[in-house]
Amino acid sequence: MGTLPDDEIALAETALLLARLDAPWADWRRAQSHLSVLAREAAELRDWVGSDAQEQAEALAGMLACRHDYSGDYETYDDLRNVNLIHVTERRRGMPIGLGIVWLHCAEVAGWDCYGINFPSHFILGITGEDSQAVLDVFSGGRIMEAEDLDAMLERLDQARKPARGLALADRMGKRDVLVRLQRNIAYRREGAGDLPGALACLEDMLRIAPADITLWQQAAVLHQKLGQIASAVRSMERVVALIPPGEDAERARAAMRRLRSRLH
């Protein structure tokens, strides 16, 4: 999957495989069956929903939030079940990224141009119709967000460096980006809980998805160092050096690699 073009990635199927790795005891067949039910219902939406982005967003909200009761988990937000697709489909609850994969799966089956938006600290979706675009918050049941809502969120994060309207239009995420962001949520929480081996395992899954991501190789090197796995840290930095473009960053990466190699002797 790491070598596939982005548009050939089966988003929900891959997220389900990652969920099985993370929770091999969970009932993945039930989750797969439920995703198939959602796909059939989403295919039916094509027959009566037009090309307007807001209509498409409202149709998805009616199907997922109203009929199937998908919503954000406000009470136990940091529960890792909220980013495991098997558990998300069981509980109908999740973090924005966990829910978003379900919405993206349904929108793709319906044939609509729906995508993740790389918004700081909160995963949201965009839908582009023939003459319009809608931005929706899957965590709040698919509420359609206006530019003022996005600006307010950026102000709360103190990251209002570019207008939300431009951010929503420009920061479109591919399927690979979405899967990596899903796994980042897991790795971040595992590392915060002191589970460094678990965080590293999650990073290694991300590298299978995105083997050319320099930042992931750098993070892997750091975790290997923290775990005392210096030879593995060196190999990770070797990948950074092989991938990074020439320049000051490349020189710093080579220097870091030399320092790590010196610790092997």
C-alpha positions as CSV (number, residue, x, y, z in Angstrom):
1,M,0.0,0.0,0.0
2,G,2.9,2.3,0.7
3,T,3.8,2.3,-3.1
4,L,0.2,2.8,-4.4
5,P,-0.9,6.1,-6.0
6,D,-3.1,7.9,-3.5
7,D,-6.3,7.5,-5.4
8,E,-5.9,3.7,-5.5
9,I,-5.7,3.4,-1.7
10,A,-8.8,1.7,-0.1
11,L,-9.1,4.1,2.8
12,A,-11.6,2.2,5.1
13,E,-10.1,-1.2,4.2
14,T,-6.6,0.0,5.2
15,A,-7.9,1.6,8.4
16,L,-9.6,-1.6,9.2
17,L,-6.4,-3.6,8.8
18,L,-4.6,-1.1,11.1
19,A,-7.4,-1.5,13.6
20,R,-6.9,-5.3,13.5
21,L,-3.2,-4.9,14.1
22,D,-4.0,-2.7,17.1
23,A,-6.8,-4.9,18.5
24,P,-6.5,-8.4,17.1
25,W,-9.1,-9.7,19.5
26,A,-11.8,-7.3,18.3
27,D,-14.6,-8.4,16.0
28,W,-13.3,-7.0,12.7
29,R,-15.8,-9.1,10.6
30,R,-18.7,-7.3,12.3
31,A,-17.0,-3.9,11.5
32,Q,-16.5,-5.0,7.9
33,S,-20.1,-6.1,7.5
34,H,-21.3,-2.7,8.9
35,L,-19.1,-0.8,6.5
36,S,-20.7,-2.8,3.7
37,V,-24.1,-1.8,4.9
38,L,-23.1,1.8,5.0
39,A,-21.7,1.5,1.5
40,R,-25.0,0.2,0.2
41,E,-26.9,3.0,1.8
42,A,-24.4,5.6,0.5
43,A,-24.8,4.2,-3.0
44,E,-28.5,4.9,-2.8
45,L,-27.9,8.5,-2.0
46,R,-26.6,9.1,-5.5
47,D,-30.1,8.4,-6.9
48,W,-31.7,11.4,-5.1
49,V,-29.1,13.8,-3.9
50,G,-27.9,16.5,-6.4
51,S,-24.5,18.0,-7.1
52,D,-24.8,20.8,-4.5
53,A,-22.1,20.4,-1.8
54,Q,-24.4,21.4,1.1
55,E,-27.1,18.9,0.0
56,Q,-24.5,16.2,-0.1
57,A,-23.2,17.1,3.3
58,E,-26.7,17.2,4.8
59,A,-27.5,13.8,3.2
60,L,-24.4,12.2,4.8
61,A,-25.3,13.8,8.1
62,G,-28.8,12.4,7.9
63,M,-27.5,8.9,7.1
64,L,-24.6,8.7,9.6
65,A,-25.5,11.0,12.4
66,C,-29.2,10.6,12.5
67,R,-29.9,7.1,11.2
68,H,-26.7,5.4,12.5
69,D,-26.1,7.7,15.5
70,Y,-22.4,8.5,14.7
71,S,-21.1,11.3,16.9
72,G,-18.0,12.5,18.7
73,D,-17.0,11.0,22.0
74,Y,-17.2,14.0,24.3
75,E,-16.9,12.0,27.5
76,T,-13.8,9.8,26.9
77,Y,-12.2,11.7,24.0
78,D,-8.7,10.3,24.6
79,D,-9.8,6.7,24.7
80,L,-7.8,4.9,22.0
81,R,-10.9,3.1,20.9
82,N,-11.9,6.4,19.3
83,V,-9.2,6.0,16.6
84,N,-9.7,2.2,16.1
85,L,-12.1,1.7,13.2
86,I,-13.4,-1.6,14.6
87,H,-14.4,0.1,17.9
88,V,-15.6,3.3,16.2
89,T,-18.1,1.2,14.2
90,E,-19.1,-0.8,17.3
91,R,-19.7,2.2,19.5
92,R,-20.7,4.8,16.8
93,R,-18.4,7.1,18.7
94,G,-14.9,8.4,18.0
95,M,-12.4,11.2,17.6
96,P,-12.8,13.4,14.5
97,I,-10.3,11.4,12.5
98,G,-11.8,8.0,13.4
99,L,-15.3,9.3,12.5
100,G,-14.0,11.0,9.4
101,I,-12.8,7.8,7.8
102,V,-16.4,6.4,8.0
103,W,-17.7,9.6,6.4
104,L,-15.0,9.6,3.7
105,H,-15.8,5.9,2.9
106,C,-19.5,6.7,2.4
107,A,-18.9,9.8,0.4
108,E,-16.5,8.0,-2.0
109,V,-19.1,5.3,-2.6
110,A,-21.7,8.0,-3.3
111,G,-19.2,9.4,-5.9
112,W,-18.8,12.7,-4.2
113,D,-15.7,14.9,-4.0
114,C,-15.1,14.6,-0.2
115,Y,-11.7,15.0,1.5
116,G,-10.0,15.7,4.8
117,I,-8.8,19.2,5.6
118,N,-5.5,19.6,7.4
119,F,-6.9,21.8,10.1
120,P,-4.8,22.3,13.3
121,S,-5.9,20.0,16.2
122,H,-9.2,19.1,14.7
123,F,-10.0,17.0,11.7
124,I,-12.8,18.3,9.5
125,L,-14.1,17.4,6.0
126,G,-14.7,19.4,2.8
127,I,-17.1,18.5,0.1
128,T,-16.9,20.2,-3.3
129,G,-19.9,20.2,-5.5
130,E,-20.4,21.6,-9.0
131,D,-20.6,25.2,-7.9
132,S,-20.0,25.1,-4.2
133,Q,-18.0,23.8,-1.2
134,A,-19.1,22.8,2.2
135,V,-16.9,22.3,5.3
136,L,-18.3,20.0,8.0
137,D,-17.5,18.9,11.5
138,V,-18.1,15.2,11.8
139,F,-17.4,15.3,15.5
140,S,-20.6,17.3,15.9
141,G,-22.7,15.2,13.7
142,G,-21.7,16.8,10.4
143,R,-22.5,20.4,11.3
144,I,-21.7,22.6,8.3
145,M,-19.1,25.2,9.3
146,E,-18.9,28.7,8.1
147,A,-15.6,30.7,7.8
148,E,-16.4,32.4,11.0
149,D,-16.5,29.1,12.8
150,L,-13.2,28.1,11.5
151,D,-11.6,31.5,12.4
152,A,-12.9,31.1,15.9
153,M,-11.3,27.7,16.2
154,L,-8.0,29.0,14.9
155,E,-8.1,31.9,17.4
156,R,-8.6,29.5,20.3
157,L,-5.5,27.6,19.1
158,D,-3.6,30.9,18.6
159,Q,-2.8,29.8,15.1
160,A,-4.7,32.4,13.0
161,R,-1.8,32.9,10.6
162,K,-3.9,32.4,7.5
163,P,-7.6,32.9,6.9
164,A,-9.7,29.8,7.5
165,R,-11.4,30.2,4.1
166,G,-8.0,29.8,2.4
167,L,-7.0,27.0,4.7
168,A,-10.1,25.0,3.9
169,L,-9.6,25.4,0.2
170,A,-5.8,24.8,0.2
171,D,-5.0,22.2,2.8
172,R,-6.7,19.2,1.2
173,M,-5.5,15.9,2.5
174,G,-5.0,12.7,0.4
175,K,-6.0,9.3,1.7
176,R,-2.4,8.6,2.7
177,D,-2.3,11.8,4.8
178,V,-5.6,10.8,6.5
179,L,-4.2,7.3,7.4
180,V,-1.0,8.8,8.8
181,R,-2.9,11.4,10.8
182,L,-5.1,8.5,12.2
183,Q,-1.9,6.7,13.4
184,R,-0.3,9.9,14.7
185,N,-3.2,10.2,17.2
186,I,-2.4,6.7,18.5
187,A,1.4,7.2,18.6
188,Y,1.0,10.6,20.4
189,R,-1.2,9.2,23.1
190,R,0.9,6.0,23.6
191,E,4.1,8.1,23.9
192,G,2.3,10.5,26.3
193,A,1.4,7.4,28.5
194,G,5.0,6.2,28.5
195,D,4.4,3.4,26.1
196,L,7.4,4.0,23.9
197,P,7.5,0.5,22.3
198,G,3.8,0.9,21.4
199,A,4.4,4.4,19.9
200,L,7.3,3.1,17.9
201,A,5.2,0.2,16.6
202,C,2.6,2.7,15.5
203,L,5.3,4.8,13.7
204,E,6.5,1.7,11.9
205,D,2.9,1.2,10.6
206,M,2.9,4.8,9.4
207,L,6.2,4.2,7.5
208,R,4.6,1.2,5.8
209,I,1.9,3.6,4.6
210,A,4.2,6.6,3.8
211,P,7.7,5.3,3.3
212,A,8.9,8.6,1.9
213,D,7.8,10.7,4.8
214,I,11.0,12.3,6.2
215,T,9.4,13.5,9.4
216,L,8.3,10.0,10.3
217,W,11.8,8.7,9.9
218,Q,13.1,11.5,12.1
219,Q,10.5,10.6,14.8
220,A,11.4,7.0,14.5
221,A,15.1,7.8,15.1
222,V,14.2,9.8,18.2
223,L,12.1,6.9,19.6
224,H,14.8,4.4,18.9
225,Q,17.2,6.6,20.8
226,K,14.9,6.8,23.8
227,L,14.7,3.0,23.8
228,G,18.4,2.7,23.5
229,Q,18.2,1.1,20.1
230,I,21.0,3.1,18.6
231,A,21.7,0.9,15.5
232,S,18.0,1.2,14.5
233,A,18.2,5.0,15.1
234,V,21.2,5.1,12.7
235,R,19.2,3.2,10.1
236,S,16.3,5.6,10.5
237,M,18.6,8.6,10.1
238,E,20.2,7.0,7.0
239,R,16.7,7.0,5.4
240,V,16.3,10.7,6.4
241,V,19.6,11.5,4.7
242,A,18.6,9.6,1.6
243,L,15.3,11.4,1.3
244,I,16.0,14.9,2.4
245,P,16.7,17.5,-0.3
246,P,20.2,19.2,-0.4
247,G,20.6,22.1,1.9
248,E,21.1,23.1,5.6
249,D,18.5,20.6,6.8
250,A,20.4,17.8,5.0
251,E,23.7,18.9,6.6
252,R,22.1,18.8,10.0
253,A,20.7,15.3,9.3
254,R,24.1,14.1,8.3
255,A,25.6,15.5,11.5
256,A,22.9,13.8,13.6
257,M,23.6,10.6,11.8
258,R,27.4,10.9,12.5
259,R,26.7,11.5,16.2
260,L,24.6,8.4,16.4
261,R,27.1,6.3,14.6
262,S,29.8,7.4,17.1
263,R,27.7,6.0,19.9
264,L,28.0,2.5,18.3
265,H,31.7,2.3,18.9
